[in-house]
Amino acid sequence: MYETADALTKYLPEPYRQAVRYVQIGRHTRIAINGRITDFIPNPTFERVAAPGAHEKFFAGENTEGLTLRQMQGKAIQAPAATRNPQDRIIELDRQGVRETFNYPTLASLVEHSTAEDPELTLAVVHALNRWMLEHWTYAYQDRIFSTPIINCAEVDGARRELEYILDHGAQVALIKPAPVKGLRGWRSPALPEFDPFWRDVQDAGLPIVLHASQPPLDEYVNRWEPPATANFMAMSSFRWLALGHREISDMIGSLICHGTLTRFPQLRIASVENGSSWIRPLLHDLAELNKKMPQNFPEDPLAVFRRNIWVSPFWEGSVADVVETVGWDRVMFGSDYPHPEGLPEPSGYWKYAEGMDTRRTRDFLGDNARRFLGRPIENPDPAAHYPPIPATAESHT
């Protein structure tokens, strides 16, 4: 979704009103949080945006002209109506041939990073955005648009209260930033045992959790290598792209396994979204090696834990077959990232990049694996769809 300009402030309590402001820097609007301006998202009002899929050639590795992201996107357009409200989104889903969708907030990618030094402000802004999302989109519109309210784990009791709030209002899925959190006791992983009361509540509720790519938590590290002016998403340097990579999602899932959260709560369902898939093989390799060296630290095979609890929505430019091989046939979900410029202009455009898949794998990938993640019945009527697919030999490909 592209939020409206009051998404962060409409329900922000009075004591925090001055902490979040939209400011003008020349011709540009920016968000200032506690007096510090962030330009991670170039236009946080989303009045004008890059066209869906405008950066396709960059992410497909076809930037033969050496264009920057800003040059590649061309002239900005008015935000499509389908990105602003659920009624128009349903019309767009029908046109695209999409049955259901996960609908993520865009501003969430900068909020928690910018408020991290003030945990109370973080919880206040997150709750304000969740209230706006509930009012503007609802959390499960017509049982087709599943918007993802945010939970910040900086303070355990606050996370539990936010979880209770979104569950009381019909949330079917929630979003957590893949990063350490800063609470009253400093920085730490949200997978440490002190957060167990929260994860126990999540497991008891059966609520699936999405780990969505966000403003990277490694900025301070990278800023020691080169000036922070290179952090703007539209103008990130090649070194920053290289250094950031997919470190945050690998570390987050590694923490959930190494710190034991997924063993203590084996029914948790966690999905990596918008984080790609190139990090999977290195992480699984490292976990396997650690299990040989430190078996006392792993009450379960860490690779088995990964395959039991983790779903992955790979980038469209990645290899679905490779993710299926590592993660599992029932753990890989389709995603187009519409309407962002780094996504695809049309969800069906995925097949320009995807390898041929047999009918069974196509049905799993395009819908049933997301239904498994949500805890919903699959729609493939074939009884065999509940079991691992037989390797395709004679079956026709699509």
C-alpha positions in Angstrom: 0.0 0.0 0.0 1.0 3.6 -0.3 -0.1 5.3 2.9 -1.8 8.7 3.1 0.0 11.6 4.6 -1.7 11.3 8.0 -1.0 7.5 8.4 1.7 8.1 11.0 0.1 11.0 12.8 -3.7 10.7 12.8 -3.7 8.5 15.8 -0.4 9.5 17.4 -1.0 10.5 21.1 -0.5 14.1 21.9 2.8 13.8 23.8 4.4 12.4 20.6 2.8 14.7 18.0 5.9 16.9 17.6 8.2 13.9 17.3 6.9 12.9 13.8 6.6 15.7 11.2 6.6 16.2 7.5 9.0 18.9 6.5 9.9 20.6 3.2 13.4 20.5 2.0 13.4 22.7 -1.1 10.9 21.1 -3.4 10.9 17.8 -1.6 8.9 16.5 1.4 10.7 14.4 4.0 9.8 12.8 7.3 11.6 14.1 10.4 11.5 12.0 13.5 12.7 13.5 16.7 14.3 16.3 14.6 16.2 13.9 12.4 15.3 13.9 8.7 15.2 10.5 6.9 15.3 10.3 3.1 15.2 6.5 2.8 11.9 6.9 1.0 12.2 9.8 -1.4 8.6 10.9 -1.3 6.8 9.8 1.9 3.5 11.4 0.9 3.3 9.1 -2.2 1.5 11.8 -4.2 3.8 11.0 -7.1 5.5 7.6 -7.3 7.6 5.5 -9.7 5.6 3.4 -12.0 5.1 -0.2 -11.0 8.1 -2.3 -12.3 10.1 0.8 -13.4 13.3 -0.7 -12.0 12.7 -4.1 -13.6 15.9 -4.0 -15.8 18.1 -3.1 -12.8 16.9 -6.1 -10.7 16.9 -8.4 -13.7 20.6 -7.6 -14.3 19.8 -6.0 -17.7 21.0 -2.5 -17.0 23.1 -2.4 -20.2 23.0 1.4 -20.3 24.4 1.9 -16.8 21.4 4.0 -15.6 20.8 4.9 -12.0 17.5 3.9 -10.4 16.3 7.4 -10.7 17.2 7.6 -14.4 15.6 4.3 -15.1 12.2 5.0 -13.5 11.5 8.0 -15.8 8.8 10.5 -15.0 6.8 9.9 -11.7 3.1 9.1 -11.9 0.2 9.7 -9.7 -0.1 6.8 -7.2 -2.6 4.2 -8.7 -5.9 4.2 -6.9 -5.4 0.5 -6.1 -2.5 1.4 -3.9 -4.6 3.8 -1.8 -7.8 2.0 -0.9 -9.2 -1.5 -0.7 -12.2 -0.9 -3.0 -9.9 0.0 -6.0 -7.5 -2.8 -5.0 -10.2 -5.4 -5.4 -10.9 -4.1 -8.9 -7.2 -4.3 -9.7 -6.8 -7.8 -8.3 -9.7 -8.9 -10.5 -8.0 -7.3 -13.6 -4.7 -8.9 -12.7 -6.2 -12.4 -12.1 -5.1 -12.4 -8.5 -7.4 -14.1 -5.9 -5.9 -12.9 -2.6 -2.9 -10.7 -1.6 -0.7 -9.8 1.3 -0.8 -6.0 1.6 2.3 -4.4 3.2 2.7 -0.9 4.6 5.5 1.0 2.8 6.3 3.6 5.5 6.9 0.8 7.9 10.3 0.3 6.2 11.6 3.5 7.8 9.6 4.0 11.0 11.4 1.5 13.3 14.8 2.4 12.1 14.2 6.1 12.6 12.6 5.8 16.1 14.9 3.0 17.4 16.6 5.3 20.0 13.3 6.1 21.6 11.4 2.7 22.3 8.3 4.4 23.7 8.0 6.5 20.5 8.5 3.4 18.4 5.6 1.7 20.1 3.4 4.8 19.8 4.1 5.3 16.1 3.6 1.6 15.3 0.3 1.5 17.1 -0.8 4.8 15.3 0.0 3.2 11.9 -1.8 0.0 12.8 -4.9 2.0 13.8 -4.8 3.9 10.5 -4.4 0.7 8.6 -7.4 -0.8 10.4 -9.5 2.2 9.6 -8.3 2.6 6.0 -7.9 -1.0 4.8 -9.1 -3.3 7.6 -6.9 -6.3 8.2 -8.8 -8.8 6.0 -10.8 -6.9 3.5 -13.4 -9.2 1.8 -11.2 -12.1 2.9 -9.0 -11.2 -0.1 -6.7 -8.4 1.0 -4.7 -9.4 4.0 -3.0 -6.2 5.3 -0.2 -6.7 7.7 -0.2 -4.7 10.9 3.2 -4.2 12.5 4.5 -5.5 15.8 7.7 -4.0 17.3 9.4 -6.2 20.0 11.5 -3.5 21.7 9.4 -3.9 24.9 7.9 -7.4 25.5 4.7 -6.2 27.3 4.2 -3.6 24.5 4.5 -6.2 21.8 2.0 -8.4 23.7 -0.4 -5.5 23.9 -0.1 -4.8 20.2 -0.6 -8.4 19.3 -3.8 -8.5 21.4 -5.0 -5.4 19.7 -4.5 -6.6 16.1 -6.0 -10.1 16.9 -9.0 -8.4 18.5 -9.5 -6.6 15.2 -9.2 -9.5 12.8 -5.5 -9.6 11.8 -4.7 -12.8 9.8 -1.0 -12.1 9.6 1.5 -9.6 11.1 4.8 -8.0 10.1 8.0 -7.9 12.1 11.2 -6.2 11.0 14.1 -8.6 10.6 16.5 -6.8 13.0 17.6 -6.5 16.6 15.4 -4.2 18.7 16.4 -1.5 21.2 14.5 -1.6 24.5 15.2 -0.2 27.9 18.0 -2.8 28.3 19.7 -1.8 25.1 20.0 -3.7 21.8 19.2 -7.4 21.6 17.7 -10.1 19.4 13.9 -10.5 19.7 14.6 -14.3 19.7 16.3 -14.3 23.1 14.4 -16.2 25.9 13.3 -12.9 27.5 10.9 -12.5 24.6 9.3 -15.9 25.1 6.0 -14.5 26.5 5.4 -12.7 23.3 6.3 -15.7 21.0 4.1 -18.0 23.2 1.2 -15.6 22.6 1.9 -15.7 18.8 2.0 -19.5 18.8 -1.1 -19.8 20.9 -3.0 -17.5 18.5 -1.7 -19.4 15.4 -0.8 -16.0 13.9 1.7 -16.2 11.0 4.6 -13.7 11.0 6.1 -12.0 8.0 9.7 -10.8 8.1 9.7 -8.1 5.5 12.7 -6.3 4.2 13.1 -2.9 5.7 15.6 0.0 6.1 18.7 -2.0 6.9 19.9 -2.1 10.6 23.5 -2.0 9.5 23.7 1.7 8.5 26.1 2.7 11.3 28.5 0.0 10.2 28.4 0.9 6.5 28.6 4.6 7.4 32.1 3.9 8.8 33.1 2.8 5.3 31.6 5.6 3.3 29.5 8.8 3.8 25.9 8.2 4.9 24.7 10.4 2.0 24.8 7.2 -0.1 21.9 5.6 2.0 19.0 7.0 -0.1 17.4 3.9 -1.7 17.4 5.7 -5.1 21.1 6.6 -4.9 22.7 3.8 -2.9 26.3 3.2 -3.8 27.5 -0.1 -5.2 29.5 -0.7 -2.0 26.4 -0.2 0.2 24.5 -2.7 -2.0 27.3 -5.2 -1.6 27.8 -4.7 2.2 24.2 -4.8 3.1 23.3 -7.8 0.9 20.8 -9.9 2.8 22.6 -9.8 6.1 19.6 -8.8 8.1 17.3 -11.6 7.1 20.0 -14.2 7.5 20.9 -13.0 11.0 17.2 -12.8 12.0 16.4 -16.3 11.0 19.8 -17.5 12.3 18.9 -15.9 15.7 15.4 -17.5 15.8 17.2 -20.9 15.3 20.4 -20.4 17.4 18.7 -18.7 20.3 16.1 -21.5 20.3 12.8 -19.6 19.7 11.7 -22.0 17.0 12.5 -25.0 19.2 10.7 -23.6 22.2 7.7 -22.7 20.0 7.8 -25.3 17.1 4.4 -24.3 15.7 5.4 -20.8 14.8 5.0 -20.0 11.1 7.6 -17.4 9.8 7.9 -16.1 6.3 10.7 -14.2 4.6 9.3 -11.7 2.1 11.2 -9.2 -0.1 14.5 -10.5 1.1 15.5 -12.6 -1.9 16.8 -16.2 -1.6 20.6 -16.0 -2.2 21.2 -16.1 1.6 19.6 -19.5 2.1 22.3 -21.8 1.0 25.1 -20.0 2.9 22.9 -19.9 6.0 22.1 -23.6 5.8 25.7 -24.5 5.2 26.8 -22.5 8.2 24.1 -24.0 10.5 25.1 -27.5 9.4 28.8 -26.8 10.2 27.9 -25.3 13.6 25.8 -28.3 14.4 28.8 -30.5 13.9 31.1 -28.3 16.1 28.6 -27.3 18.8 25.9 -30.0 18.9 25.2 -29.2 22.5 23.8 -25.8 21.4 21.2 -27.4 19.1 18.6 -29.6 20.7 17.2 -30.2 17.2 18.8 -30.3 13.8 18.9 -26.6 12.8 18.2 -27.4 9.1 15.1 -29.4 10.1 14.0 -26.5 12.2 14.4 -24.1 9.2 12.4 -26.4 7.0 9.7 -26.9 9.6 9.1 -23.2 10.5 10.3 -21.0 7.6 8.5 -20.0 4.4 10.2 -17.9 1.7 8.9 -15.6 -1.0 11.8 -15.3 -3.4 12.6 -12.3 -5.6 11.0 -12.6 -9.0 14.5 -12.5 -10.6 15.7 -15.5 -8.5 15.3 -19.2 -9.2 12.2 -20.9 -7.8 13.6 -24.3 -8.3 16.6 -23.5 -6.2 14.5 -22.3 -3.3 12.2 -25.4 -3.5 15.3 -27.6 -3.3 16.6 -25.9 -0.2 13.4 -24.8 1.7 10.9 -27.4 0.6 8.1 -27.9 -1.9 5.4 -26.5 0.5 7.4 -23.5 1.8 7.9 -21.3 -1.3 5.4 -18.5 -2.0 4.8 -16.3 -5.1 5.1 -12.5 -4.9 5.4 -9.7 -7.4 5.9 -6.7 -5.1 3.2 -4.7 -6.9 3.1 -1.7 -7.1 6.7 -0.9 -6.1 9.2 0.0 -8.9 11.5 -2.9 -7.9 8.6 -5.3 -8.4 6.8 -6.3 -11.6 4.4 -4.1 -13.5 2.0 -7.1 -13.7 2.1 -10.2 -11.4 1.8 -12.5 -14.5 5.1 -11.1 -15.7 6.8 -13.4 -13.2 6.8 -16.1 -15.9 9.2 -14.2 -18.0 11.8 -15.1 -15.4 10.6 -18.3 -13.8 11.7 -21.7 -15.1 9.1 -24.2 -16.3 7.2 -25.8 -13.5 4.8 -28.7 -13.7 1.1 -28.2 -12.8 1.4 -29.4 -9.3 4.3 -27.2 -8.4 2.6 -24.2 -10.1 -0.5 -24.6 -7.9 1.6 -24.9 -4.7 3.7 -21.9 -5.6 1.0 -19.6 -6.8 -1.5 -20.0 -4.0 -1.6 -23.1 -1.9 1.7 -22.6 -0.1 0.5 -19.1 1.0 -2.7 -20.8 2.3 -0.5 -23.3 4.2 1.3 -20.3 5.7 -2.0 -18.7 6.7 -3.3 -22.0 8.1 -6.1 -22.1 5.5 -7.2 -25.1 3.5 -5.5 -25.6 0.2 -7.6 -25.3 -3.0 -6.0 -28.1 -5.1 -8.7 -30.8 -5.2 -6.2 -33.5 -5.9 -5.8 -35.6 -2.6 -2.2 -36.1 -3.5 -1.6 -32.3 -3.1 -1.3 -32.9 0.7 1.9 -34.9 0.2 5.2 -34.1 -1.5 5.0 -34.1 -5.2 6.4 -36.9 -7.3 9.2 -35.6 -9.5 7.7 -34.6 -12.8 8.6 -36.9 -15.7 5.6 -37.3 -18.0 3.5 -34.5 -16.6 3.1 -31.5 -18.9 4.8 -28.3 -18.0 3.3 -24.8 -17.9 
